[in-house]
Amino acid sequence: GAAGTEKGRVVILGLGMVGRNAARVALALGAEVTVINRNMERMREFNSSLGGGLECLESNPANISAAIAGCDLFVGAVHSTGARTPRLVTAEMVASMKKGSVIVDVSVDQGGAVETIHATTHSNPVYEVEGVLHYGVANMPGSVPRTATFALGAASLPYVQAIASKGLKTAACEDSAIQRAVNIFGGRIRNRGVAEALGKEYFPYEP
C-alpha cells in the first residue's frame, strides 16, 4: 500500500474467524482483498462492517480458479468441524499462480484446502511447488505459545467449569455449543464429520 507501488492482491477462501481476521489485516496493509465463501449474506454483512473494501465472490471452482491465478497471497481459511477440509484448490490452480506468490493454508491440520499442501513445522515452515511458496505449519498459534495458551484457556474455561459442576449431560442440555462439541460418548462417535472422516457409523448425541 505504499505510495508509488502496486497493491498486493490477497485472496481468502473461507470467512470464519481466520478468514475475517486475515481480511482485516490485509486491508489494513493496503492490499486488494478478495473473499470467497459459500454464504453470500455473511460476506455482505462483513464487507459492510469494513466499509465495503472487499471483493466478495461465491465459492465455486470457476471463481476460485480465476481469483487465485492473479493473487500474490492465497489464504486457505476453510473449516469443516470434525471433518477433513474439502480440497477446493487443485494442483492445476496452483500451477496457474504467479511465480513467487504465496499460499498459507491454515486448515492444513485438517488436511488442507489446497491439493499441494502438506504439514510443515516452525523449524522448517515452507516449501515450493510450481514456483509458489507453501506455508503449512500445522500449529500456527505455537509461534506465540504463551499468548495462545492464555487465549485458549480463557475461551475453554467456561465450558470446562459447566461440565465439571453439572456433568456432561446437563451441561449439554443447557448449552448447544457443548452438545455440538461432543465427538465420542458411550463408545460411539457422535460427530458426523468425525465419523465420515474415519469411515465409521454416526450416532447423534442426545443428552
C-alpha positions as CSV (number, residue, x, y, z in Angstrom):
1,G,0.0,0.0,0.0
2,A,3.0,2.4,-0.1
3,A,2.8,5.3,-2.5
4,G,4.2,4.5,-5.9
5,T,3.9,0.7,-5.5
6,E,1.4,-1.7,-6.9
7,K,-1.0,-3.1,-4.3
8,G,-0.7,-6.7,-3.3
9,R,-3.6,-9.0,-4.2
10,V,-4.8,-11.2,-1.4
11,V,-7.4,-14.0,-1.9
12,I,-9.0,-15.5,1.2
13,L,-11.1,-18.7,0.9
14,G,-13.5,-19.0,3.9
15,L,-14.9,-16.4,6.2
16,G,-14.8,-17.9,9.7
17,M,-12.6,-16.3,12.4
18,V,-9.4,-16.9,10.5
19,G,-10.8,-15.5,7.2
20,R,-12.3,-12.4,8.8
21,N,-9.1,-11.5,10.7
22,A,-6.9,-12.2,7.6
23,A,-9.1,-9.8,5.6
24,R,-8.9,-7.1,8.3
25,V,-5.1,-7.3,8.4
26,A,-4.7,-7.4,4.6
27,L,-6.9,-4.4,4.2
28,A,-5.1,-2.5,6.9
29,L,-1.8,-3.2,5.0
30,G,-3.3,-1.6,1.8
31,A,-3.9,-4.8,-0.2
32,E,-6.7,-5.5,-2.6
33,V,-8.6,-8.3,-0.9
34,T,-11.0,-10.9,-2.4
35,V,-13.0,-13.1,-0.1
36,I,-14.6,-16.3,-1.4
37,N,-17.3,-18.0,0.7
38,R,-20.5,-20.1,0.3
39,N,-22.6,-17.7,2.3
40,M,-23.1,-14.5,0.3
41,E,-25.2,-12.8,3.0
42,R,-22.4,-13.4,5.6
43,M,-19.9,-11.8,3.2
44,R,-22.1,-8.8,2.5
45,E,-22.6,-8.2,6.2
46,F,-18.9,-8.5,6.9
47,N,-18.0,-6.3,3.9
48,S,-20.4,-3.6,5.1
49,S,-18.8,-3.7,8.6
50,L,-15.5,-2.9,6.9
51,G,-16.8,-0.1,4.8
52,G,-17.1,-2.0,1.6
53,G,-13.4,-2.6,0.9
54,L,-13.7,-6.3,-0.1
55,E,-14.4,-8.1,-3.4
56,C,-16.9,-10.8,-2.5
57,L,-17.2,-14.0,-4.6
58,E,-19.4,-17.0,-4.3
59,S,-17.4,-20.2,-3.7
60,N,-17.3,-22.3,-6.8
61,P,-14.4,-23.8,-8.9
62,A,-14.6,-21.1,-11.6
63,N,-14.4,-18.2,-9.1
64,I,-11.6,-19.8,-7.1
65,S,-9.6,-20.6,-10.2
66,A,-9.9,-17.1,-11.6
67,A,-9.1,-15.3,-8.3
68,I,-6.1,-17.4,-7.4
69,A,-4.4,-17.1,-10.8
70,G,-3.7,-13.4,-10.2
71,C,-3.1,-13.2,-6.5
72,D,0.1,-12.6,-4.6
73,L,-1.1,-14.3,-1.4
74,F,-3.7,-17.0,-1.0
75,V,-5.1,-17.8,2.5
76,G,-6.9,-21.1,2.9
77,A,-9.3,-20.5,5.8
78,V,-11.8,-23.3,5.2
79,H,-13.1,-25.1,8.3
80,S,-15.1,-28.3,8.4
81,T,-16.0,-29.1,12.0
82,G,-14.6,-32.5,12.9
83,A,-14.1,-33.5,9.3
84,R,-11.4,-33.3,6.7
85,T,-11.2,-30.0,4.9
86,P,-12.5,-30.2,1.3
87,R,-9.8,-29.8,-1.3
88,L,-11.1,-26.8,-3.2
89,V,-7.8,-25.6,-4.8
90,T,-6.4,-28.1,-7.3
91,A,-2.8,-28.6,-8.3
92,E,-3.7,-27.1,-11.7
93,M,-4.9,-24.0,-10.0
94,V,-1.7,-23.7,-8.1
95,A,0.3,-24.1,-11.3
96,S,-1.6,-21.1,-12.7
97,M,-0.4,-18.8,-9.9
98,K,2.3,-16.2,-10.4
99,K,5.9,-17.4,-9.6
100,G,6.8,-16.1,-6.2
101,S,3.3,-16.0,-4.9
102,V,2.5,-17.5,-1.5
103,I,0.0,-20.0,-0.2
104,V,-0.9,-20.1,3.6
105,D,-3.3,-22.9,4.3
106,V,-4.5,-22.5,7.9
107,S,-6.7,-25.7,7.6
108,V,-3.6,-27.9,6.9
109,D,-4.1,-29.6,10.3
110,Q,-7.4,-31.0,9.0
111,G,-5.9,-32.0,5.6
112,G,-5.9,-28.6,3.9
113,A,-8.0,-26.9,1.2
114,V,-5.1,-26.9,-1.3
115,E,-4.1,-30.1,-3.1
116,T,-0.4,-29.4,-3.0
117,I,-0.2,-28.5,0.7
118,H,1.2,-30.7,3.4
119,A,2.0,-30.1,7.1
120,T,5.3,-28.4,7.9
121,T,6.9,-27.3,11.2
122,H,8.0,-24.0,12.8
123,S,11.7,-25.0,12.2
124,N,11.1,-25.9,8.5
125,P,7.9,-24.0,7.6
126,V,7.9,-23.6,3.8
127,Y,8.5,-25.4,0.6
128,E,8.0,-24.6,-3.1
129,V,5.7,-26.2,-5.7
130,E,5.4,-24.8,-9.3
131,G,7.3,-21.7,-8.1
132,V,4.7,-21.0,-5.4
133,L,5.8,-20.8,-1.8
134,H,3.7,-23.0,0.5
135,Y,3.4,-22.4,4.3
136,G,1.7,-25.3,6.0
137,V,2.6,-25.1,9.7
138,A,0.0,-27.3,11.4
139,N,0.2,-25.5,14.7
140,M,0.5,-21.8,13.7
141,P,-0.5,-20.5,17.2
142,G,2.5,-22.4,18.5
143,S,4.7,-19.5,17.3
144,V,3.2,-17.4,20.2
145,P,2.8,-20.2,22.8
146,R,2.2,-18.1,25.9
147,T,-0.4,-15.9,24.2
148,A,-2.1,-18.9,22.6
149,T,-2.3,-20.7,25.9
150,F,-3.9,-17.8,27.7
151,A,-6.4,-17.3,24.8
152,L,-7.4,-20.9,24.6
153,G,-7.7,-21.2,28.3
154,A,-9.9,-18.1,28.5
155,A,-12.2,-19.4,25.7
156,S,-12.4,-23.0,27.1
157,L,-12.7,-22.4,30.9
158,P,-16.5,-21.6,31.0
159,Y,-17.2,-24.9,29.2
160,V,-14.9,-26.9,31.4
161,Q,-16.5,-25.4,34.5
162,A,-20.0,-26.1,33.3
163,I,-19.2,-29.8,32.6
164,A,-17.3,-30.2,35.9
165,S,-20.1,-28.7,38.0
166,K,-23.1,-30.1,36.2
167,G,-21.9,-33.2,34.4
168,L,-21.8,-33.6,30.6
169,K,-25.5,-34.5,30.1
170,T,-26.9,-31.5,32.0
171,A,-24.3,-29.1,30.6
172,A,-25.1,-30.3,27.0
173,C,-28.8,-29.9,27.6
174,E,-28.3,-26.3,28.7
175,D,-25.7,-25.3,26.1
176,S,-26.0,-26.2,22.5
177,A,-22.3,-25.4,22.0
178,I,-21.3,-28.1,24.4
179,Q,-23.7,-30.5,22.8
180,R,-22.2,-29.9,19.3
181,A,-18.7,-30.4,20.7
182,V,-19.3,-34.0,21.8
183,N,-17.3,-36.3,19.5
184,I,-17.5,-39.6,21.3
185,F,-19.9,-40.7,24.0
186,G,-20.9,-44.1,25.3
187,G,-18.4,-45.8,22.9
188,R,-20.0,-44.3,19.8
189,I,-19.0,-41.5,17.5
190,R,-21.4,-38.6,18.0
191,N,-19.9,-36.1,15.4
192,R,-20.9,-36.7,11.8
193,G,-17.7,-35.2,10.4
194,V,-15.5,-37.3,12.6
195,A,-17.5,-40.4,11.6
196,E,-17.2,-39.7,7.9
197,A,-13.5,-38.9,8.2
198,L,-12.9,-42.3,9.9
199,G,-15.4,-44.3,7.8
200,K,-17.4,-45.2,10.9
201,E,-21.0,-45.2,11.8
202,Y,-22.5,-41.9,13.1
203,F,-24.8,-41.9,16.1
204,P,-26.4,-38.5,17.0
205,Y,-25.8,-37.4,20.6
206,E,-29.0,-36.9,22.6
207,P,-28.3,-35.8,26.2
